[in-house]
Amino acid sequence: MKIVIIGAEAAGLSAAAKARRSAPEAEILVYEKSDVVSFGACGLPYFVGDFFSDESFMVSRTVDQLVESGVSVHIRHEVLKVDPNSRSLTVKNLVTGGTHEVGYDRLMIATGATPVIPPIDNVNVANVFTLKSMADGLALKQAVENDANKEVVIIGAGYIGLEVAEALKKHGKNVRIIQLDPRVLPDSFDQEITAVIEQELAKHGIVLHVSETVKSFTGCDRVTGVVTDKGEYPADLVVISTGVKPNTAFLSGSGIEMARNGAIVIDSSGRTNLFDVYAAGDCATVYHLVKKGNAYIPLATTANKIGRIVGENLAGKNKAFPGTLGTAALKIMDLEAGRTGLTENDAAKLG
């Protein structure tokens, strides 16, 4: 049996490890577009903030360790197309530029997500960062360590935006957050809780602008300012943290069912609507126990759990994930907050 997994982070490698143990005789191949595997992006804000300094702490297993366990890992390889009729993939070697076909008996898609970039004029100017990959973290940390980069603007007040705010405040930066919505974390916490979080930001000198839209960046060689619908602010460095979108564009024409945002629809066993094709992680939906339906909740904890279940099912078992409660936690300065289940807004939308 030949098992192929696309993506070598939380869900993909959890599945590979479990499949290896559950089906010792199977051939397991993993294709990863980047040169980093088994990487925990949740640690990036804390790496940037010097809460720890060794980036390898965010990597739980190396390529060599995976190969020793019997998993064939191919980094710098991008899957361009999935053909379920011929049960094959078109794979591009990003080092040589060549492409080749790879067959599979069972396939798992665990391609994660990429940052959403809003329609901002001059968005490609230097010193504008996102924070999703190891390369993002290394680049942002280098820029933060430059004392000339004093004025920082963070666009987006979700989990990453607030954690980055704490990290950069620890470096002594002047931090400003610009949020499109009328409050921070609107999809995760009720207003009574976000009001407390906003007070914590103000207490530590982090300037928050809500209900404000970023229009453009100023600067030629590098960013010098941020222009919104309400004003203009100086910026030596900008971090965009406005959410993520599933990495599923390459599946166009494959027949795989997707949600409106491009997330792959899976059942409780991680199966897609295509025979012997599974998915999990930030590229897929997950069943929500309280909403009684599929939701898009890109969290590493869920990715790991469903990944392990998919790994067993790739090996021929029939395991199921009961569902998520959307549990998440956040630390911002001296405050910690956790949530689970539905917000009041969620409940109102569901009637």
Sequence and secondary structure as in RCSB ss.txt:
>XXXX:A:sequence
MKIVIIGAEAAGLSAAAKARRSAPEAEILVYEKSDVVSFGACGLPYFVGDFFSDESFMVSRTVDQLVESGVSVHI
RHEVLKVDPNSRSLTVKNLVTGGTHEVGYDRLMIATGATPVIPPIDNVNVANVFTLKSMADGLALKQAVENDANK
EVVIIGAGYIGLEVAEALKKHGKNVRIIQLDPRVLPDSFDQEITAVIEQELAKHGIVLHVSETVKSFTGCDRVTG
VVTDKGEYPADLVVISTGVKPNTAFLSGSGIEMARNGAIVIDSSGRTNLFDVYAAGDCATVYHLVKKGNAYIPLA
TTANKIGRIVGENLAGKNKAFPGTLGTAALKIMDLEAGRTGLTENDAAKLG
>XXXX:A:secstr
 EEEEE  SHHHHHHHHHHHHH TTSEEEEEESSS  SB GGGHHHHHTTS   GGGGBSS HHHHHHTT EEEE
SEEEEEEETTTTEEEEEETTT  EEEEE SEEEE   EEE     BTTTSBTEE  SSHHHHHHHHHHHT TT  
EEEEE  SHHHHHHHHHHHHTT EEEEE SSSSSSTTTS HHHHHHHHHHHHHTT EEE S  EEEEE SSB  E
EEESS EEE SEEEE   EEES GGGTTS   B TTS B   TTSB SSTTEEE STTB EEETTTTEEE    H
HHHHHHHHHHHHHHTT       B   EEEEETTEEEEE S  HHHHHHT 
